[in-house]
């Protein structure tokens, strides 16, 4: 090595020595020299010499507390891909452990995540396999990506966006899942700066504006807390820290959840770290005495750790200045896990034994995803499940007995029921949230107490639409397997109906039964199913989605019909023909069908509506802007099942609608509401009122109405009642 590198190595060694860890400097120096020699003459886009990059990656790896082999592998991570070095060279010089890690990092580097879903799924699968073999591979890859993101300014615009998106979708969630918080947050913040620079600057500006006030506030809080703790628990070791939420964290709350900067409670947080779990709860008690806690904002991640093993107590309190802030209380050990996640296993241990429990739990997650992949053959399903399982946030809800259930954001009561036990999910007939009955697609919020209502009636089971209402893999696959097992004959029947209908719609016609059978047997074989009944059953329970395989079926059919010169009869064109009305609704092209008004959006005459052909339960009618109606039907999984629908002229007289009334909690309010309805001759079916914070009340009523216009009149009248702030239609 010539002198400039010699000097650089000196600085690198100093850095390693400052890390409080023991390293094999002989091996590391050799790797350093090899890296500099092999990359000699190569430049990065920034015009820096290339070797600077692997050295920076190695520093990040050392900061995380990884071992000498990892530091060496980080130094060598680009040599096999970008220089003449072979894996055999690495193995000879640095041993098979280093070689194996370098091989893993090189292979992941070749995968592309900015691609079609199927390829992306395959890439993620390969990465998970590499992670399962040696988790150090992915930690080095994360460090590599972090340094590349730190220097992303030198990339061309389009590439910058691609990399940022890939980082946000794949790498940051993995860092999150492995619990490596600083890397996760930095990756996200740089990505947001690339993808939405204006919002990024806005948040940065807001934080700067508030900097003076907030640091003054945090200082005061620190003084009050340390003073009080010294008084109450003088012999207990505690440490005080404060932190500001990451820009991405604020970004999500402001631009995704639509909250104002001032409404975010946990922008500023203070952290108290102590020695034992018991003292964590003691300190919590003291904090709730010192500051006023905000109700329902207490989270106990000590008794229920997050899936990435994060543990801490969180509570939000209001300080003297009236500014809410979060207090996090945890032990020193929990703090290590919170900051370093899976990397913490190396940091304070010499070597990692196979019986390390936390490590096993982390790896179990990887295995589970790989297993699920073997069950479903469908790539888009795989990618979706990985994204859900890697989802950033979790919600926590509680059973009436006080058990905490941890679910991904967007989970519904269906997911909750199946998370308790599959028997609970199967027997579910409804759910109560905080004592009130909710629709089955109710999206769970943290802190809700959820009671699942079940029945013991024989033959009762889940409904098929639950597969679409559930978000977790666990619930979906349990519902599917129930249908697969319990309802075989019904599945066959439904699958058969679906095939017949779709064939007719697409003009797939056969001269005789035998050639149809032959054709169907061929489709079954392609789906790895034994016979036609199996095919019908699979379509019936949703294991095979007909809409997805239909294009290739059509191709096949066209080929065969050309060969046999069969005359293809075009199907009778029926669209846009209005036919007979059922229950006040006309469904395009279908004469006598069972109509069901969906509970999720409860459409009323006057609303724009659309129909969905359910499996065996007629057509369900939704509002066009219902959340369960895909924005772009042509791109949705089953476009053919959505069908135009209109309100007929001769409507039945009434429909049910629910209204939510926010008002001052005053005496006689309920009486005034019912009197107003009586005066309008509107039938009241249910009324449910409860007080909220700040002396207000929330009243939900269900009434009969003739349609949207009529409902508007009812709302206007109710709004005139003394003390009423707002009246809103529910099920939007
Ligand atoms: Mn690299």
Boltz pocket constraint, residues with backbone or C-beta under 6 A from the ligand:
constraints:
  - pocket:
      binder: B
      contacts: [[A, 53], [A, 77], [A, 78], [A, 144]]
      max_distance: 6.0
